[in-house]
């Protein structure tokens, strides 16, 4: 997952700091511009690596297992009262009228 990000570099009182507005929480500081640029590059690469790991994670559960986990503490009556058509319930909630069964 490589993309372009902008980097803001500031110089104050002989020290440099750098950060990317698109990536929160990563700030590099140092005495030389080169060291700050190297540090922010490493921070951005670390962020990209974390993003790749997060995006590759799955629950590895089937939909049936997920449904069973959600309904584990429910009675049969409660399960039977769940909406049969989530789209129909959504439209009824949003538009105030049920979808017609045509």
C-alpha positions as a printed Julia matrix, in Angstrom:
102×3 Matrix{Float64}:
   0.0     0.0    0.0
   2.16    2.83  -1.25
   0.75    6.26  -1.78
   1.93    9.83  -1.66
   1.67   11.89   1.49
   2.67   15.45   2.15
   5.3    16.25   4.75
   5.48   19.5    6.69
   8.98   20.48   7.82
   9.52   23.27  10.34
  12.68   24.87  11.7
  12.61   26.5   15.12
  15.54   27.58  17.25
  18.02   25.49  15.25
  15.99   22.27  15.42
  13.85   20.62  12.79
  10.55   18.82  13.05
   8.55   17.01  10.39
   5.11   15.43  10.23
   2.5    14.4    7.72
  -0.96   15.97   8.06
  -2.51   12.82   6.55
  -0.95   10.52   9.16
  -1.76   11.52  12.71
   0.62   10.81  15.57
   3.91   10.6   13.67
   6.35   13.44  14.35
  10.1    13.44  13.8
  12.43   15.91  15.5
  16.17   16.43  15.31
  19.13   18.77  14.92
  19.72   18.14  11.22
  17.36   18.22   8.28
  18.69   14.89   6.96
  18.07   13.06  10.24
  14.52   14.43  10.44
  13.75   13.42   6.85
  15.11    9.9    7.48
  13.08    9.6   10.69
   9.8    10.74   9.11
  10.37    8.35   6.18
  10.78    5.48   8.65
   7.68    6.58  10.56
   5.59    6.69   7.37
   6.88    3.28   6.26
   6.02    1.89   9.69
   2.52    3.37   9.39
   2.05    1.81   5.94
   3.25   -1.55   7.26
   0.73   -1.38  10.13
  -2.04   -0.46   7.69
  -1.17   -3.44   5.48
  -1.28   -5.78   8.47
  -4.63   -4.38   9.63
  -6.19   -4.66   6.19
  -5.11   -8.29   5.82
  -6.74   -9.39   9.1
 -10.01  -11.26   8.85
 -12.27  -12.8   11.44
 -11.97  -16.17   9.68
 -15.52  -16.88  10.8
 -18.39  -17.9    8.62
 -21.57  -15.83   8.61
 -23.34  -18.66  10.42
 -20.76  -18.56  13.23
 -21.11  -14.77  13.48
 -24.91  -15.08  13.65
 -24.64  -17.76  16.33
 -22.31  -15.54  18.4
 -24.66  -12.57  18.11
 -27.78  -14.55  19.01
 -26.15  -16.74  21.7
 -27.98  -15.12  24.62
 -31.32  -14.66  22.84
 -34.46  -16.72  23.3
 -36.13  -18.39  20.34
 -38.91  -15.78  20.48
 -36.37  -12.94  20.3
 -34.64  -14.6   17.36
 -37.98  -15.03  15.58
 -38.7   -11.31  16.09
 -35.53  -10.24  14.27
 -36.18   -8.54  10.9
 -36.41  -10.94   7.99
 -35.4    -8.29   5.44
 -32.92   -5.73   6.74
 -33.32   -3.57   3.63
 -37.07   -3.37   4.15
 -36.62   -2.42   7.8
 -34.06    0.21   6.78
 -36.4     1.78   4.19
 -39.25    1.77   6.68
 -37.05    3.53   9.24
 -35.7     6.09   6.73
 -38.81    6.8    4.65
 -41.52    6.05   7.2
 -43.39    3.64   4.97
 -42.79   -0.05   4.47
 -41.65   -1.34   1.11
 -44.49   -2.8   -0.9
 -44.37   -6.53  -1.59
 -44.99   -6.34  -5.34
